[in-house]
Amino acid sequence: MPRRTTPAVSASRLRAGALAAGALALCAGLLASCASSDPLAAPEAPAGGSGDTIVVGSQDYYSNEIIAEIYAQALEAGGYEVDRQFRIGQREVYLPEIEAGSIDLFPEYTGNLLQFWDPETEARLADDVYAELEGATPDGLRVLAQSPASDQDSYMVTRDFAETWDLESIEDLADVTEPLTLGSNSEAESRPYGPEGLTGVYGIEGVAFTPIEDGGGPLTVKALRDGAIQLAIIYTADPTVAENDLVPLEDTRGIFLASHVVPLASDRVDAGAAEIIDGVSAAMSPEDLVALNARSVGEELAADRIASDWLAEEGLV
């Protein structure tokens, strides 16, 4: 079979082909440019922010870790990248890291944090403490909105005792006509929130004191339930509050320093991230924090499971 030959191509046809190829290349470039600005295209950075990773830290304390995990998951649901640095110690360890810029977001407690930066503060009530804390926070950091949830010392009574004497606040103890005994660690007897403090701040006289050296633990709760004491000093978010149906008495005059959950944030936490965390803080009630802690202690669940369940229940994710 004879070999087929390719016909010669004219110069004009070559020029036309080159122009067509150039036009195709130009169109391809324009299409690529248009595609890169497509609002429906997947963003290169997280949808929630600039693409910088937010480092979330926590104390070496199970309750604080749960709150930090809630922050982390809420931010991730909002499109932010998160680096978890949990259980890194107490304030003397982690606050220098926060101030140095190594940690961007940390669940704190208003009264305790204020006293760390301003040991001489005279603020006692929640709003006063928060206002002073805003002023005491170092440059480059800020506190976001405080939560209704708190984890602080409180006078606790049994449900039966509260209902018998119609108790809601510490002031109501003035109407109790039977002898009152306060149980707590021995140092509380001479502290401003001991019997003398009850007299000086609330005018309630004659309260006896019994030392129970377990920091509001099971011995204190047993003494309260058995009627050996009528008042106990126990943290408001302790799981034993829910387990034993204890009632915290409202501290209207600030015998205890108010200590509400508050996020401490660096300047790397942008407005969108702050809005997410403020939403978390607003949704978390004192009862929620007790229940979260109870799930950790009683059900022995991991912080990430507790956090995800709560966020789902609150409709925050």
C-alpha positions in Angstrom: 0.0 0.0 0.0 1.5 3.4 -0.9 2.4 5.7 2.1 0.0 8.6 2.7 1.6 12.0 2.7 0.6 15.1 4.8 -0.4 18.1 2.6 1.6 21.2 3.1 0.2 23.9 5.5 0.2 27.5 4.4 1.7 30.3 6.5 -1.7 31.9 6.9 -3.2 28.8 8.4 -0.3 28.5 10.8 -0.9 32.1 11.9 -4.6 31.4 12.4 -3.8 28.4 14.5 -1.4 30.3 16.7 -4.0 33.0 17.3 -6.7 30.4 18.1 -4.3 28.7 20.6 -3.5 32.0 22.2 -7.2 32.8 22.5 -7.9 29.4 24.1 -5.0 30.0 26.6 -6.4 33.4 27.5 -9.9 32.0 28.0 -8.5 29.3 30.2 -6.6 31.8 32.3 -9.8 33.9 32.7 -11.8 30.9 33.7 -9.3 29.9 36.3 -9.3 33.4 37.6 -13.1 33.4 37.8 -13.1 30.0 39.4 -10.7 31.1 42.2 -13.1 34.0 43.1 -16.2 31.8 43.0 -18.1 32.5 46.3 -19.3 28.9 46.3 -15.8 27.5 46.1 -14.3 25.9 49.2 -12.4 28.6 51.2 -8.7 28.2 51.7 -8.9 29.4 55.3 -11.5 28.3 57.9 -14.8 30.0 57.3 -14.8 31.6 60.8 -11.6 33.5 60.8 -8.3 34.5 59.3 -6.9 31.0 59.2 -4.8 31.4 62.4 -5.2 28.5 64.9 -6.7 29.4 68.2 -4.9 27.7 71.1 -7.4 26.8 73.9 -6.0 25.9 77.3 -7.3 24.6 80.6 -6.3 24.1 84.2 -5.4 20.7 85.5 -8.9 20.4 86.9 -11.7 18.3 85.3 -14.4 20.9 85.5 -12.2 23.5 83.8 -11.2 21.0 81.1 -14.9 20.4 80.3 -15.5 24.1 79.8 -12.4 24.4 77.6 -13.5 21.5 75.5 -16.9 23.2 75.0 -15.1 26.3 73.8 -13.0 24.2 71.4 -15.9 22.3 69.9 -18.0 25.5 69.5 -15.2 27.2 67.7 -14.6 24.2 65.4 -18.3 24.1 64.6 -17.9 27.8 63.6 -15.1 27.0 61.2 -12.1 27.8 63.3 -8.9 25.7 63.7 -8.3 24.8 67.3 -5.2 23.5 69.1 -6.0 22.0 72.5 -3.5 22.5 75.4 -5.3 21.1 78.4 -4.5 20.3 82.0 -1.4 22.5 82.0 -1.4 23.4 85.7 -2.5 26.2 87.9 -2.4 30.0 87.5 1.3 30.4 88.4 2.1 28.1 85.5 -0.4 29.0 82.7 -1.0 32.8 83.2 2.6 33.6 82.2 2.1 31.5 79.0 -1.2 33.4 78.3 0.5 36.7 78.8 3.4 35.7 76.5 0.9 34.8 73.7 1.3 31.0 73.8 -2.4 30.5 74.7 -5.3 32.4 73.1 -8.4 31.3 75.1 -8.8 30.0 78.6 -11.8 29.5 80.9 -11.2 31.4 84.1 -13.1 32.5 87.2 -13.6 36.2 87.8 -12.9 36.5 91.5 -9.9 34.2 91.7 -8.4 35.8 88.6 -8.9 39.3 89.9 -7.3 38.4 93.2 -4.3 37.0 91.3 -3.7 40.3 89.5 -5.0 42.6 92.3 -4.6 40.9 95.7 -5.8 44.1 97.5 -9.2 44.3 95.7 -12.2 45.1 97.8 -14.7 44.1 95.1 -17.0 41.3 96.2 -20.2 41.2 94.2 -20.3 39.7 90.7 -20.6 42.9 88.6 -18.1 44.8 90.7 -15.6 42.0 90.4 -16.1 41.8 86.7 -15.7 45.6 86.2 -12.4 45.6 88.2 -11.2 42.5 86.3 -11.6 44.3 83.0 -9.4 47.1 84.3 -6.8 44.7 85.7 -6.4 42.5 82.6 -2.9 43.1 81.0 -2.5 44.6 77.5 -3.0 42.2 74.7 -5.6 40.2 76.7 -9.3 40.8 77.5 -12.1 39.1 79.3 -15.1 38.2 77.3 -18.6 38.2 78.8 -18.9 36.4 82.2 -21.3 33.5 82.5 -24.1 33.0 85.0 -22.3 29.8 85.9 -20.0 30.0 88.9 -17.6 27.8 90.8 -17.0 29.5 94.2 -17.4 29.0 97.9 -21.0 29.1 99.1 -23.0 28.3 102.2 -25.0 25.1 101.6 -28.0 23.7 103.4 -30.1 20.6 102.9 -33.3 20.9 100.8 -35.4 20.0 103.9 -33.7 22.7 106.0 -34.2 25.3 103.3 -37.9 24.4 102.9 -38.5 24.3 106.7 -37.2 27.8 107.2 -38.0 29.2 103.8 -34.4 29.9 103.0 -33.2 31.5 99.8 -30.4 33.8 100.8 -27.9 34.1 103.7 -30.0 37.0 105.1 -32.9 34.5 105.6 -30.8 32.7 108.3 -31.8 35.5 110.6 -35.3 33.9 110.8 -34.0 30.5 112.0 -34.8 30.1 115.7 -32.9 26.9 116.3 -29.1 26.8 117.0 -26.9 27.0 113.9 -23.6 25.3 113.4 -21.2 25.9 110.5 -19.0 23.1 109.3 -15.8 23.6 107.2 -12.0 23.3 107.2 -10.6 24.7 110.5 -9.2 27.9 108.9 -12.7 29.0 108.0 -13.4 29.8 111.7 -11.2 32.9 111.5 -11.8 33.8 107.9 -14.0 36.7 106.8 -16.7 34.2 105.8 -16.7 32.4 109.1 -19.0 33.0 112.1 -17.6 36.5 112.8 -18.2 37.4 109.1 -21.8 36.2 109.4 -22.2 38.6 112.3 -20.3 41.5 110.7 -21.7 41.3 107.2 -25.2 39.9 107.8 -25.9 40.6 111.5 -26.4 36.9 112.2 -25.2 36.1 115.7 -24.5 33.0 117.7 -23.4 30.6 114.9 -21.2 27.8 116.3 -18.3 26.3 114.3 -17.3 22.6 113.8 -14.0 21.9 112.0 -14.3 19.2 109.3 -11.1 18.8 107.4 -12.2 17.5 104.0 -12.8 20.7 102.0 -16.5 20.3 101.7 -16.2 16.6 100.8 -18.1 13.5 101.9 -17.6 14.0 105.7 -19.0 17.5 105.5 -22.0 16.4 103.4 -22.7 13.5 105.8 -22.6 15.9 108.8 -25.0 18.2 107.0 -27.4 15.5 106.1 -27.3 14.0 109.6 -28.1 17.3 111.2 -24.7 17.6 113.0 -24.3 20.9 111.2 -26.8 23.1 109.5 -24.5 25.1 107.3 -21.5 23.9 105.2 -19.1 25.7 102.9 -19.0 23.9 99.6 -18.1 24.9 96.0 -21.2 25.8 94.0 -20.3 23.5 91.1 -19.4 20.5 93.2 -21.2 17.4 91.9 -22.3 16.6 95.5 -24.6 19.6 95.3 -26.8 17.8 92.8 -26.2 14.3 94.2 -27.4 15.3 97.7 -30.0 17.9 96.7 -28.2 20.7 98.5 -29.3 24.3 98.3 -26.8 27.2 98.0 -27.9 30.3 99.8 -27.6 33.5 97.7 -24.9 35.8 98.9 -26.4 39.2 98.4 -23.7 41.1 100.3 -20.6 39.4 99.1 -19.3 37.6 102.1 -17.6 35.3 99.5 -15.8 36.8 96.5 -17.9 36.2 93.4 -16.2 33.9 91.0 -18.1 33.4 87.7 -16.8 31.5 84.7 -15.2 34.0 82.3 -13.2 33.4 79.1 -9.8 35.1 79.1 -8.9 35.8 75.5 -5.9 37.1 73.5 -6.1 39.6 70.6 -5.9 36.6 68.2 -9.5 35.7 69.2 -11.4 37.7 66.6 -14.9 39.2 66.8 -16.5 36.1 65.2 -14.8 33.7 67.7 -15.7 36.0 70.6 -19.3 36.0 69.6 -19.3 32.2 69.6 -17.7 32.0 73.1 -20.1 34.7 74.4 -23.0 32.5 73.3 -21.6 29.6 75.1 -21.1 31.7 78.3 -24.7 33.0 78.1 -26.1 29.5 77.7 -24.3 28.0 80.7 -26.3 28.2 83.9 -25.0 27.4 87.4 -27.2 24.2 87.3 -25.6 23.3 83.9 -22.1 23.4 85.4 -23.1 21.2 88.3 -24.6 18.7 85.9 -21.5 18.7 83.7 -19.3 18.0 86.6 -21.6 15.3 87.9 -21.4 13.5 84.5 -17.6 13.6 84.8 -17.5 12.3 88.4 -20.5 10.0 88.4 -20.6 8.6 84.9 -16.8 8.9 84.3 -17.3 10.3 80.8 -14.6 12.0 78.9 -14.6 15.8 78.6 -15.2 15.7 74.8 -18.3 13.5 75.1 -19.7 15.7 77.9 -19.0 18.9 75.9 -20.5 17.6 72.6 -23.7 16.4 74.4 -24.2 19.8 76.1 -23.6 21.8 73.0 -26.1 19.7 71.1 -28.7 20.0 73.9 -28.3 23.8 73.9 -28.5 24.0 70.1 -25.1 25.6 69.8 -23.7 23.2 67.2 
